[in-house]
Amino acid sequence: MLIEDASSHNYSKLPLIPVEDFLALHPEHADADENALWIARIDHEHAERQALEEQRLALLKKKQGLIADNKKRKDDLANLDKDLEKFIDVSLTLYYFDITGQVLMTIGGETHPEDV
């Protein structure tokens, strides 16, 4: 690929790494002509963008996993809260039994047949 007039080409509008920084990272291109240097810088930009996209997708996957984990924990806490409310309700209820084990009277809380 030959870039005849770099200033009028679409590649000149790409946000590439400055030449000095690119050559510091890739000294093997120090003797390259202008066209080869453009191509190498474009390839470098492409590789960088691919790496960033892979990182973005990995972070998105991690985020989705954390959201699912948080939802599961939230549901677990809601269930524990319900169980705790039942326990407190039963604990605050005093039961008076006769000698046969039948409930004569309850004081406080709500009495549910499954709790007795």
C-alpha positions in Angstrom: 0.0 0.0 0.0 1.5 3.3 -1.0 0.4 6.6 0.5 1.2 9.3 -2.0 -0.1 12.4 -0.2 -0.5 11.5 3.5 -2.1 14.8 4.4 -5.1 14.2 2.1 -5.6 10.6 2.9 -8.1 9.2 5.5 -5.2 7.6 7.3 -3.8 11.0 8.2 -6.9 11.6 10.4 -6.3 8.5 12.6 -5.3 9.3 16.2 -2.0 7.5 16.0 0.8 7.4 18.5 3.3 10.2 17.8 6.3 9.1 15.7 8.8 9.7 18.5 6.8 7.5 20.9 6.3 4.8 18.3 10.0 4.7 17.5 10.9 4.5 21.2 8.6 1.4 21.4 9.7 0.0 18.1 13.3 1.0 17.3 13.4 -1.5 14.5 11.4 1.0 12.3 13.9 3.8 12.8 15.2 3.4 9.3 11.8 2.9 7.6 10.6 5.3 4.9 7.6 7.4 5.6 5.1 5.0 4.0 6.4 2.0 5.9 6.4 4.0 9.1 2.7 5.0 8.5 1.8 1.3 7.9 3.6 0.2 11.0 2.0 2.9 13.1 -1.5 1.9 11.8 -0.8 -1.7 12.5 0.4 -0.7 16.0 -2.9 1.2 16.6 -4.9 -1.7 15.3 -3.2 -4.1 17.7 -3.7 -1.7 20.6 -7.4 -1.3 19.8 -7.8 -5.1 19.6 -6.1 -5.6 23.0 -8.3 -2.9 24.5 -11.4 -4.5 23.1 -10.5 -7.8 24.5 -10.0 -6.2 27.9 -13.3 -4.4 27.6 -15.1 -7.7 26.8 -13.4 -9.5 29.7 -14.4 -6.7 32.1 -18.0 -6.8 30.8 -18.1 -10.5 31.4 -16.7 -10.0 34.9 -19.3 -7.3 35.5 -22.2 -9.5 34.4 -20.9 -12.2 36.7 -20.7 -9.8 39.6 -24.2 -8.5 38.9 -25.6 -12.1 38.9 -23.7 -12.9 42.1 -25.0 -9.7 43.8 -28.6 -10.6 42.8 -28.2 -14.1 44.2 -26.9 -12.7 47.5 -29.7 -10.1 47.6 -32.2 -12.9 47.2 -30.5 -15.0 49.9 -30.6 -12.0 52.3 -34.3 -11.4 51.5 -35.0 -15.1 52.4 -32.9 -14.8 55.6 -34.8 -11.7 56.5 -38.1 -13.5 56.1 -36.8 -16.5 58.2 -35.6 -14.1 60.9 -39.0 -12.3 61.0 -40.7 -15.7 61.5 -38.2 -16.7 64.2 -38.8 -13.4 66.0 -42.5 -13.7 65.7 -42.5 -17.3 67.1 -40.0 -16.3 69.8 -42.1 -13.5 71.1 -45.1 -15.7 71.4 -45.6 -17.4 74.8 -47.4 -20.7 74.6 -49.3 -22.2 77.6 -49.8 -25.9 77.3 -52.0 -28.3 79.2 -50.7 -31.6 80.5 -51.6 -33.3 77.2 -49.5 -30.9 75.2 -52.4 -29.0 73.7 -52.0 -25.2 73.4 -54.3 -23.5 75.8 -53.3 -19.9 75.2 -50.8 -17.8 73.4 -49.6 -14.4 74.4 -47.9 -12.0 71.9 -46.9 -12.4 68.3 -49.0 -14.3 65.8 -49.8 -17.9 66.1 -49.5 -20.0 63.0 -50.4 -23.7 63.0 -47.1 -24.7 61.4 -45.2 -22.8 64.1 -46.7 -24.7 67.0 
